[in-house]
Amino acid sequence: MHIAAARKRKVVAIFGSTVKEFGFFPYGTESIIAEAQDVKCRPCSHIGLSNCPKKHFRCMNEIQVDDVIKNVQRLLA
C-alpha cells in the first residue's frame, strides 16, 4: 500500500484492526479504504494484526470480497 501510494498508484486498502485516523493510509493518491464499519472493538491496534485478541476477527471477516471488488472497479472506472 505504501509503495503504491508513493508511486501515485490508485489503492484499495483493506483495514482490519486499525483505522485511517491513526495515519497509516494511502497518502497523496486516489484511494478507497475497505473496512468493517460496525465492529465495536475496532481499532484494537495502530498496526494491522494477523490474529484477533478477542478471537473472532470480525474486523477482517466481515469485509466482503464483493465489496473489495466493487471498490477496485470504482477506482478503475
N, C-alpha and C positions, 0 to 999 in steps of 0.2 A: 504494500500500500504506500509506504513512504517513498520508495524508489519511483513508483509510478507517478506519484504526485510531484516529486522533484523533476521528473521528465515531462511534466504538464500533460499527463495522460488522464483520460476520464477514469474514475474509480468508483466501483461499488464495494464498499467496505462492510463487513459483517461484524457487528459489535455484540458481544455476549455479556460478559461480566463487567465491562467498562462502558463509559459514556463519552460522547464527544466533548462535553463540558470539561473533562479532565485534560484536554489539549491534545490527545492522540487521535487526530482525524486528518483526512487528506486536505492539506492547506494549499491554497493557491491554484487549485484546479477544479474543474467541474466534478462533483461527486454526489453520491447518494449513500446514506448510511442505512443498512438493513439491520433492524433490531426488534426485539420483542418489547412491546410497549407496556404491557400490564403485569410485569414481574416486580413485585414489591421489594424483593431483596436486592434488586439491581440498583446501583452498581455495588459489587462486593469487592472490587479491586480497581486499582488505577491501570492495571495491565490486563490483557486477556488471560484467562486461566484455562488450563486443559481439563480440569475437573471441578466439580461443584462442592463447596464447603457444606452445603445443605443436602447434597446427594441427589438432587432432582434435575439439575442443569437446564431448568426451564428457559433460561435466558438464551440458550442456543437451540434447544429442542423445539421451541415454539416459533422459530423463524422458518417459514415455509419456503421450500425450493422454488415454487411457482412465483413467490414474491421477489426472490432474488433475480430470477429470470426476467420478470417484468421490469425490474429496475435496470437491468442490463439493456433490455430492449429500449427503455426510455432514453438512456444515455446514447445509444447508437442511432436513434431516430433523428 
